[in-house]
Amino acid sequence: MRPTSVSVLIVAALAAAAVGWLMLSIFKYSLVPLLPWSPVVVLAGLAAVEGVLAQNTSARIQRKPGAARVDPLAVARYVALAKASSVVGALWVGYSASLLTWLVTETTQEARDDRPVAIAGLVVGALLVAAALWLERSCRVPPEDDRDEEENDSDRPFGRR
């Protein structure tokens, strides 16, 4: 499995921004109800969980003192979560950026009331991308020369030899 490419995340964000702008142009913002805070809260929680997982997993893979052994299957699941979350975060950043751009150009009171949600969505999306990339990087197995020679293969994540 390859690391997440930054270019994929940029393309996803740009595509979401284009689709978001197109949807706002077609459906007219006046037909859209007030933006909810719930997606922002959910994505913020996911970013926080992934940040904690990244810190914990990194310490466990590097076998820092006091850190428990790492379960290779859990690490594989964390990588899958991180790869998916980074794309979701990039999509959310793109959509929030297009929404914020639209809201800045509108002069209605409803548009002004929705700007804080759009700004928070942009920030939280970027935090989710950062946390996901950190978690993905934390799941990497250190090079062979950095590990103890006396370990056996069953102790190594992903069974690297």
N, C-alpha and C positions, 0 to 999 in steps of 0.2 A: 504494500500500500504506500502510495506516495504522499508527501505532505501537501496540504492545501496550498494551491497556487494563489498568490495575490492577484494575478490577472483574472482568475475566475471570479474572485470576490468583487473586483472592480466592474467586470462585465455584468455580474448579477445586480449590483447596485445601480448601474446605468440603465439596465433593462427595466428594473422596478421603477426608477424615476420616470422613464419614458411612459410606461404603462400607467403610472399614477397620474402624470400630467394629462395624458390622453383621457383617462376616466373623468378627471375633474373638468376637463374642457367639454366633454360630451354631456355629462350629467348635470353640469352647472352646480357650483358649490351651494347655492341657495336650497337645493333639494336634499343636501346632506345634513343629518342631525348633528348636534354637538359631538365632538370627539370624546370617546370614553378614555379613562385613565387605565382601565384594566389591562390592555396589552402592554402598556409601559411597565406596569407593576410586575406582570408575569415575566417579561423579558429581563427586568432588573433582577428578579429573584433567580432566574436561570443563570444570569451572568455571575451573580454572587456564588451560587452553588458550584459553577464551573471554576471559579477562582479558588475556592476552598479545595476542590478536587485536584486542581493543578498543583497547589502547594503541597498537599498531602501525598499525591502520587509521585511527585518529584523526589520528595524526601525518602519515600519507600523504595523507589527504583535505585536511588543512589546509596541505599542502605545506611542512612544517617543513624547515629546512635538513638535508640528509643523508638525508632520507626518499625512498625510491624512488617512482616513479609508481604510482598505484593502478589496478588492473584493475577496470573497472566490473562485469564478470561475477562476479568474486570477491566484490565488495562485496554484490552481490545474493544470492550464496550465503551470505555471513555473516549477512545479515539473516534469511534463511530459517532458518538454524541458530539464531540468537538467538531468533526467535519460537517455534520448536519447543522449545528448551531452557527458555525461561521457563515454558512450560506444564508441561513435565515436572518442572521444579523445584518448581513450585507443587503439583502432584499429590503429589510426594514429601514435601513439607513437610506437607501435609494428612494423608497416610497415617502419616508418622512421628509427628505430633502425636497422632493417635488411638492409635497403638501405645504411645507413651510414657504417655499417660493411662491406658491399660489396664494397663501394666506397673507404674505407680505404685500402682494400687489392688490389685494382686496381692501376696500375701505369700510366695510360694514362692521358693526359691533360684534356680530357672530364670529367673523374672521379674527378679530382682535382677541376674542375670548378663547379661541382654539389655538392660538399661537403658543402658549406655554406647553400644551400637550404635544404639539408638533416638535418643539425644541427638545422636550424631554425624550420623545421618541427617537430623535436623531442621536442624542447623547447616549441613551440606553442601548440603541442598536450598535453604536461604535464600541461601547463597553462589552457587549456580548461578543462581537467579533474579536476583540482583544483577549477576552477571557478564553474563548474557544481556541484561538491560536496558541495561547499559553498552555492550555490543557493538552493540546495536541503535541506541543513541544516537550511537555513534561513526561509524556509517555514514551519517549525515545529511550532505547537501551544505550547505556554508555559504551564507548569503544572497549574492546577486549583488554587493552593494556591498562585501563583504569580500574579494572575489577581484580579481586583477589584470585590468585591462581588455584587456591585450594577449594573453591566452590565446585560443586558438581552441576551437571546440566539440568537437573530437576529444579534447582533454585533459581534458574535464570528465566526472566520473563520472555515469552515467545520462544523458548527453547533454543536460543541462538547458540551455536557451537563454534 
